């Protein structure tokens, strides 16, 4: 793939989003077919189905804003719209995780090995993805902290060397 890292990441994001949209559509089809075949209501009647419905609506809204954002970014001149798209994606991911968690707790016996293993796997994957999503922010915060720490050390050295207004003693200045 040619292009910048940002371009490659954008193409990967779009590709995974499209695959996710196809799989979600297939999942909705199978859920509706199962409910109709068993004569069940399609109206949510459990916490799991309520969170699943919220997740589906959030995902569809996310897909719509993503498509609009892509259209706006490829227009001439490009415009920035839907700046909340990334934050909304994280909310959708959280809803998806809660939906899976409530599904596990609804359909598996609570104090069983399959339930325990499923919960450990789900929560581990959730935290791994959360760390990966926030890795850039964590690095930026760490770099800012070290820059501020170095700035404090430089100010202390300058004040120690001056001996003028500080009277030769170092005072801590927080940036």
C-alpha positions in Angstrom: 0.0 0.0 0.0 1.3 3.4 -1.0 0.7 6.6 0.9 1.2 7.9 4.4 0.6 6.0 7.6 -2.5 8.1 8.2 -3.9 7.1 4.7 -3.2 3.4 5.4 -4.9 3.6 8.8 -7.9 5.3 7.3 -8.2 2.6 4.6 -7.9 -0.1 7.2 -10.5 1.6 9.4 -13.0 1.9 6.5 -12.4 -1.7 5.5 -12.9 -3.1 9.0 -16.0 -0.9 9.4 -17.5 -2.3 6.2 -16.8 -5.9 7.2 -18.3 -5.1 10.6 -21.4 -3.6 9.0 -21.9 -6.7 6.8 -21.5 -9.0 9.8 -23.9 -6.9 11.9 -26.5 -6.9 9.2 -26.2 -10.7 8.9 -26.5 -11.0 12.7 -29.6 -8.9 12.8 -31.1 -11.1 10.0 -30.4 -14.3 11.9 -31.8 -12.9 15.2 -35.0 -11.8 13.5 -35.3 -15.1 11.7 -34.9 -17.0 15.0 -37.4 -14.9 16.8 -40.0 -15.2 14.0 -39.4 -19.0 13.7 -40.0 -19.4 17.4 -42.9 -17.0 17.6 -41.1 -14.6 19.9 -41.7 -10.8 20.0 -39.0 -8.6 18.4 -39.6 -6.0 21.1 -36.7 -6.1 23.6 -37.7 -7.9 26.8 -34.4 -8.3 28.6 -31.4 -6.1 29.6 -29.4 -8.0 27.0 -31.8 -7.3 24.2 -32.2 -3.6 25.2 -28.4 -3.1 25.2 -28.1 -5.0 21.9 -30.8 -2.7 20.3 -29.0 0.4 21.6 -25.7 -1.0 20.2 -27.3 -1.6 16.8 -28.7 2.0 16.7 -25.5 3.5 17.8 -23.5 1.4 15.3 -25.8 2.5 12.4 -25.5 6.1 13.5 -21.8 5.7 13.6 -21.7 4.1 10.1 -23.8 7.0 8.8 -21.6 9.7 10.3 -18.5 7.9 9.1 -19.8 7.8 5.5 -20.7 11.5 5.7 -17.3 12.3 7.2 -15.6 10.4 4.4 -17.6 12.2 1.8 -16.8 15.6 3.4 -13.0 14.8 3.6 -12.8 13.8 -0.1 -14.7 16.9 -1.2 -13.0 19.9 -2.8 -12.1 21.7 -0.6 -12.1 19.1 2.2 -14.2 20.1 5.3 -14.0 18.7 8.8 -17.4 17.5 10.1 -18.6 15.1 12.8 -15.6 15.7 15.1 -17.4 13.5 17.7 -17.1 10.5 15.4 -14.2 9.0 17.3 -15.7 9.5 20.7 -19.0 8.0 19.4 -17.1 5.0 18.2 -15.8 4.4 21.7 -19.3 4.7 23.1 -20.5 2.2 20.5 -17.6 -0.2 21.5 -18.6 0.2 25.2 -22.3 -0.6 24.4 -21.2 -3.6 22.3 -19.1 -4.9 25.3 -22.0 -4.4 27.7 -24.3 -6.2 25.3 -21.9 -9.2 25.2 -21.5 -9.1 29.0 -25.2 -9.1 29.6 -25.6 -11.9 27.0 -23.1 -14.0 28.8 -24.8 -13.4 32.2 -28.2 -14.0 30.7 -27.6 -17.3 28.9 -24.8 -19.0 31.0 -25.1 -20.2 34.6 -23.5 -17.5 36.7 -21.1 -19.6 38.8 -20.0 -22.0 36.0 -16.6 -22.4 34.4 -17.9 -21.4 30.9 -19.3 -18.1 32.4 -16.1 -17.4 34.3 -13.9 -18.1 31.2 -16.1 -16.0 29.0 -16.1 -13.1 31.4 -12.3 -13.2 31.8 -11.8 -13.4 28.0 -14.3 -10.5 27.3 -12.9 -8.2 29.9 -9.3 -9.0 28.9 -10.1 -8.2 25.3 -11.9 -5.0 26.3 -9.0 -3.7 28.3 -6.5 -4.6 25.6 -8.5 -2.8 23.0 -9.0 0.2 25.4 -5.2 0.4 25.9 -4.6 0.2 22.2 -7.1 2.9 21.5 -5.7 5.2 24.1 -2.0 4.3 23.6 -1.3 7.5 21.6 -3.0 9.7 24.3 -1.0 7.9 27.0 2.3 8.5 25.2 1.5 12.1 24.6 0.6 12.6 28.3 3.8 10.8 29.3 5.9 13.0 27.0 4.2 16.2 28.3 4.9 15.0 31.9 8.6 14.4 31.1 8.9 17.8 29.3 7.3 19.5 32.3 9.7 17.6 34.7 12.7 18.7 32.6 11.4 22.3 32.6 11.2 22.3 36.4 14.8 20.9 36.7 16.1 23.7 34.3 14.3 26.4 36.3 15.8 25.0 39.5 19.3 25.0 38.0 19.0 28.6 36.7 17.7 29.8 40.1 20.5 28.1 42.0 23.1 29.6 39.7 21.7 33.2 39.9 21.9 33.9 43.6 20.1 37.2 42.9 16.4 37.5 43.7 16.1 33.9 44.9 18.9 34.5 47.4 20.8 31.4 46.2 18.1 29.0 47.2 16.0 26.9 44.8 12.3 27.3 44.7 10.1 24.7 42.9 8.1 26.2 40.1 5.4 24.1 38.6 4.6 24.7 35.0 
